[in-house]
Amino acid sequence: MTTTVHGYPRIGPDRELKRACEAYWAGRCGPADLDAVGARLRRAAWEAYAAAGIDEMPSNTFSYYDHMLDTAVLFGAVPGRFGRPAEGEDRGAELDRYFAMARGARDTAPLEMTKWFDTNYHYLVPELSPHTAFRLAGGKPLAEYTQAKGLGYETRPVLVGPLTFLLLSKPAAGAPDGWSPLELLEGLLPAYAELLRVLRAAGAQGVQLDEPVLATDAGRAAVAGFERAYRELGALDDRPEITVAAYFGPVGTQVLEAFKRTGAERIALDLVSGPEAADELAAVSGLGDKALVAGVVDGRNVWRTDMRAALSRLGPLLGLAREVVVGTSCSLLHVPVDLDAETDMDPALRARLAFARQKLDEVALLGRALSDPEGAAAELERARTAPPEPEGFRNPRVRARLEALGPQAPERARGGRRGGGDAPHYLPTTTIGSFPQTEDIRKARAEHRSGAIGGEEYERRMRAEIDKVIALQEDIGLDVLVHGEPERNDMVQYFAERLGGYTTTAKGWVQSYGSRCVRPPILFGDVHRPEPITVRWTTYAQSRTDKPVKGMLTGPVTMLAWSFVRDDQPLADTARQVALALRDEVADLEREGIRHIQVDEAALRELLPLRAADRPAYLDWAVGAFRLATSGVGERTRIHTHMCYSEFGDIVGAIEALDADVASVEAARSHMELVGDLDRAGYRRGIGPGVYDIHAPRVPTADEIEAALRTALRAVDPERLWVNPDCGLKTRGYPEVEPALRNMVEAARRVRADLTG
């Protein structure tokens, strides 16, 4: 019985990758320095596998920014606006082009960014056209395999599979209507074939092609393309053994039957997100002479593996494949690096957790338990021992309040509410909430955390920052202001630190995109609000201006999506607990005279199940939780919401059902596509499509923003259109933010003048 994993966190235990990339972007280090950090992080991952006793190690799971971007570069799918490699090009030019595709450069827009399936990881969306000509244009998989081999580690290079790469790409501007990137499959396969031969010539015994798209309806619909691709790759001479990895859900019997007809030797299945995979395997009479990698250790959550349940899942599989390999459900990219760094955590809670390093140990233990049951018996018994319940695990008052409310989502009185709310004129301007988190702000928070400054001094500094932000917004000419959120470290963590039933980590960092790392809190018990959270900051800001100030809250679905959530009760029940706590906060803000309250559901689309058949139930409880949080306000109070990078076409009905007065959404990188989707779906509330991309380090011109607004007005009535950036501004600096907002206000003024004229 052998063991393996799909991948390991890239960022390093102390976010070394983040610091190295940001130093490179700032010009504080060169290409050689950045590459040295990458080499050290890859080596550390292989050393961790070896120390845990993992038999089969992956390689090429490291990335400076994103694995889909890596794949596009690997096969030469680089849009022309980023330039073409010159002969003899140095490493710096190569890296600069790569990062320009991710982040943009001066007047060059980056690739679009969206969520990786139903996770909080963001990938860069390749742009393909009928004229895209694939070729093996890079050597990253070979270089990382060679590095590992030089260190004495035999590895299995991991690549995004051809079906997933094409189905997750988008047609480039100018592509014919109705054209799909999947039509390029025939032209892409020779490039994959060449890479497989190169890896085999270097000594690689196996290769893994990740096809998580097979867990989606689109992937299942493309089963003929899947079978064709792996028949062709499987028929190659001089290639490594092929593992097809499908995760994030079950793949269905049709895909399994197709896989059996290919030449690929192994399939990796996610038995955590798709426990019915065992029944599907039995329905197709097993895999015959092919092997199975059984993903029984959860790669997406931090709870300790239930060894008894994992072994019970593995047992029935042993007769359904030539060989069963114990593995993780997916890459460990989605969990923090090492629980040992959390020295101050409640021991009762800590005993229930496993981060990436501990999950390696769990995989190895399961392998030993199946290979040598007697030898692993004592260790297995210790792992099976249930720890005590941590304090705050159960709260009878919370459960009683929810039971009294009943299961139905409450309704808001509509009355005279309109999409624009109390807007002073057409195209009111605002921002999403956060303003730049300066070094002074971070220093003040750190000093307060460490006890270097007391509460009064901390409060004084935060209020001084709010004064600056309010004064700046008034000078710029924004209509609905925000307090800037200087006191908040993260939109989810900040609330989690102040809600019962949550805990936070010291070093539980996880990559969200590029160098952006977050520390997802851990929701372990019944959620409640001990005291008001945002009221004093928002009311202070309102006292400094005559213009309306928005209260800013994080919605219940996003609080779940960006946390590690207890797995002992349905998500719907946990969402209602969070919503009840937020309902109390909304009521307090309204009581203090705040008439615009934004409840961000940035992750509403993110948690959408991959299969259409599972979506209605999710949307029902997700919408119900939002309405539970917001339905208690009066007609004069305007509820706003915000949603981040996602494909929104699948949830336009749910956006309407939220019953928010204004929804601000990402639309800059997707060129206002969402606005048309909402219009066609009959959405008639206020809408604030992001008019510029805050994730790119460039200042948009007033002309660009004006053009975006005029595009939006083709589908949105002017009295419903709001003007805002596409996301919060905390990651940007004031030298970018101030001119961008001034240009935004100027663009709105121009278009408004035409409308009123």
Order of alpha helices (4+ residues) and beta strands (2+ residues): alpha-alpha-beta-alpha-alpha-beta-beta-beta-alpha-beta-alpha-beta-alpha-beta-alpha-alpha-beta-alpha-beta-alpha-beta-alpha-beta-alpha-alpha-alpha-alpha-alpha-alpha-alpha-beta-beta-beta-beta-alpha-beta-alpha-beta-alpha-beta-alpha-beta-alpha-beta-alpha-beta-alpha-alpha
